[in-house]
Amino acid sequence: MKDFNLTSAKDGAKVCTKDGKSVRLLAFDRESASFPIVGLIENRKVCCYTIDGKYYADKDSDNDLRMV
């Protein structure tokens, strides 16, 4: 897996979590300065992310985004 790339993700490149779960990105413009990206993990869990693909702003998580 490669590091998350916002431009590629916006262009439709496949994205997953750090632990390999599939993610469908739903929005990149949520009204939040810290967590503008909205994703759906394995069609079950809605999550919000930083522009760097981080689930938490201040620590790592298995839910952080990666490029497939």
C-alpha positions as CSV (number, residue, x, y, z in Angstrom):
1,M,0.0,0.0,0.0
2,K,1.1,3.5,-0.7
3,D,0.6,6.7,1.4
4,F,-2.7,8.4,0.9
5,N,-2.8,10.9,-2.0
6,L,-5.7,13.3,-2.0
7,T,-5.5,14.2,-5.7
8,S,-5.5,10.6,-6.7
9,A,-8.4,9.8,-4.4
10,K,-10.4,12.6,-5.9
11,D,-9.7,11.2,-9.3
12,G,-11.2,7.9,-8.3
13,A,-8.1,5.8,-7.3
14,K,-8.9,2.9,-5.0
15,V,-8.4,3.6,-1.3
16,C,-8.3,1.3,1.7
17,T,-7.6,1.5,5.4
18,K,-4.1,0.9,6.9
19,D,-5.2,-2.6,7.9
20,G,-6.5,-3.4,4.4
21,K,-10.3,-2.8,4.6
22,S,-12.0,-1.4,1.6
23,V,-13.1,2.3,1.7
24,R,-15.5,4.2,-0.5
25,L,-14.9,7.9,-0.3
26,L,-18.2,9.8,-0.3
27,A,-17.2,13.5,0.1
28,F,-14.1,15.7,0.2
29,D,-15.9,18.9,1.2
30,R,-17.6,18.2,4.5
31,E,-18.0,21.5,6.5
32,S,-15.2,20.7,8.9
33,A,-11.8,22.4,8.9
34,S,-10.1,19.3,10.5
35,F,-12.0,16.4,9.0
36,P,-13.4,17.3,5.5
37,I,-13.2,13.8,4.0
38,V,-16.1,11.3,4.5
39,G,-15.6,7.6,3.8
40,L,-17.5,4.4,4.2
41,I,-15.4,1.4,5.5
42,E,-16.6,-1.9,4.1
43,N,-20.0,-0.5,3.4
44,R,-20.7,-0.4,7.1
45,K,-18.9,2.3,9.0
46,V,-19.0,6.0,8.2
47,C,-15.8,7.8,9.1
48,C,-14.3,11.3,8.7
49,Y,-10.7,12.0,7.8
50,T,-8.2,14.8,7.6
51,I,-6.9,15.9,4.2
52,D,-3.9,13.6,4.9
53,G,-6.2,10.6,5.3
54,K,-5.8,10.4,9.1
55,Y,-8.6,9.0,11.2
56,Y,-7.2,10.9,14.3
57,A,-5.5,14.2,13.9
58,D,-2.8,13.5,16.5
59,K,-2.1,9.7,16.4
60,D,-2.0,6.8,14.0
61,S,-4.9,4.4,13.5
62,D,-5.6,1.2,11.6
63,N,-8.4,3.2,10.0
64,D,-6.0,5.7,8.4
65,L,-6.3,5.8,4.6
66,R,-3.9,4.3,2.2
67,M,-3.9,4.0,-1.6
68,V,-4.4,0.4,-2.9
